[in-house]
Amino acid sequence: MPERITVSAPGRLCLFGEHQDFLGLSVIACAVDVDIKISGTPRNDTRFVIDMPDINSRDEFDTAGEVPYRERRDYIRSATNVVNRNGLALDRGYDCEIHGTIPINAGASSSSALTVAWISFLHATQTGKLPEDREVIARLAHLAEVVEFGEPGGMMDHYTSALGGLLYIDCRIPITADPLPAQLDGFVLGDSLQPKDTTGTLAASRGAVEAGLRVLTSRIRNFSFRTASLDEVEPYLREMSEDSRKRIVANFHNRDLCQQGRQLLSQPEVDDAELGRLLLEHHKHLRDGIGVSTPKLDRLIDASMEAGAVGGKVNGSGGGGCMFAYAPGRQQEVKEAIDAAGGRGIIVSIRQGAALAEGEAEEGHVP
């Protein structure tokens, strides 16, 4: 076993499909080069001592048994428990340090990347490598972050961070994730610097949509959100609350936009203007139908467009946090415009998924 192990897991942009993964629909997302990085050296016992200087925090626990939680969403400890329950014997502890460049609690998948990175690190410390099938990491990370605490989220973030690249993810069980060949460059992530309530926003969205779905399933035989048309459900929309009705309609539009995006991104060369148009259309439905944009996020998108972006949208569950702009050849100008509008612009590129640091990856394996 190496004396020092370093693992990283990326954040993500969601191009299409926000608020749809938990409905078993499809999303298009990409991993980008902001990440969580974990480094550690082995100990002579089974204790993990973890320093997190970015957030002025520290944790220490023994893996001889189930690790108790100090608070809700204690992701490092929950990921440790999930890995233990799923057959990875943690018989050696490590002194660890965690650093991150992903905006925290901002919709760029910082918590999922942390969970993916920690599970990857645990695998590397005990086996010297990551699982050949990166979907193993994604599934364990979802158990640790979402299922363990009864949260409302889906699996998009975990699959994107674990597998990397540009992905079309069909969230119907069993989930499938297929790489898309489009060669994209020109993304600028914009942090609004407004905190967000991810789980609260997702719970409100899911609750309103599921209330609407109960109406549709009671009125339309064999109703399926995957195949039904908006025209087919229109007669029953009046039976829903206004909130459910708006979200149901928006989700139909966003479902179809995801499929248009898939077709567009299924070729290496992309029509940038068309991609930008689809992103803006998606943002409109997230703003007006799902209700998850904010005035500041809208201002950052407007500023990006004025600086030369061809499109952009809220990134993640919304209610604060981040947006991103697509601005091929104008990344620096758009970053500066986001900064000037009161946000923090970060130029990002698509990257691989969870990986051991260069020189530590198993020979012959490309993550």
C-alpha positions, 0 to 999 in steps of 0.5 A: 500500500502507498504511504500517501493516497490522494483522491479527488471527485468533481462537482457538476453542471446540470445542463438539462433535467433539473428537478427530474431525476427523482421522478425517474426521468432523464438528465444531462450533466457534466463533471467539471474541474472544481473538486473535493480532494482528500489526502491521507497517510496510514495509521497503526490503528483503525481510527480516521483523523480528518482535518477540513481546514477550508471549513475550520472543522475536524473529525475523528472516529474509529471504524471498529463498529458503526460510527455514530452521527453527530448531526443530520447529514453527517456525510463522512460518517454515513459514507463510512457506515455504508461502505462497512455494511457493503463489505469493505473491511476498514481494518486500517485508519488514516490521518486525512486532510480534505480540501475543496474548490466547489462552492459550498451549499451552492448547487454545484454538488459539493456534498455529493462530491464529498461523499463520492470522494470519501467512498473512493478514498476508503476503497483506495486505502483498503485495496490500493485502487478504485472499483473498476465499475465507478457506478459502485461508488455512485450507488454507495454515495447515494445510499450514504447521502440520500437514503441514509438520512431520508432525503428527497434527492436523486442520483444525478450528482453521484453518477456524474461525480463518480463517472465524469465527462458529459453524461445522459443519465436515465434515472429510471431504475435500474439507472443507466449513464451513457457518455455523450460525444459532444465536445464542449468548452466555454462554461462559466460557473457563477456563484450568487453567494446566496445560501440555499436550502437544497433539501427544502427546495427539493422537498417542496418541488417533489411534494407539489409534483407528486400531488399533481401526479396523484391526480393524473394517475387517478384520471389517466389509465396507465399514466406515465410521465415518460410517455404522456403528452402535455395535451393528454393531461391538460384537461386534468390540470384544473383539478390541481393546486396552482403550485402543482399545476405550474410544476407539472407543466414545467416538468413536461417542457423540461422533459422534452428539452432534455431529449432535444439536448440529447439529440443535439449533444449526440454529435461531436460538433455542436451548434453553440447557438442552439445549445444556448437557446435550449439552456435559456428555455430550460431556465425559463421553465425552472424560473417561472414553473418550478420557481427555483430561480432568484432575482440575483441568479437572473441578474447574473444570467442577464449580465452573462448574456450581455458579456457574450454568453449564448445561454445559461441557467440556474444550476442545481436545485435553485433557491440561491446558489449557482448559475452557469453560462455557456460562452465559448470564446468569451469565458473571461469576459463573462467571468468578469461580468458575473463578478461585476454583478455581485457574484463570483465567476469560475471558468470551468472545463469538463473533467473525468470522474472520481480518480486517484492522483496522478502516479497513484492510479492503478497501472493501465486503468483510465478513470 
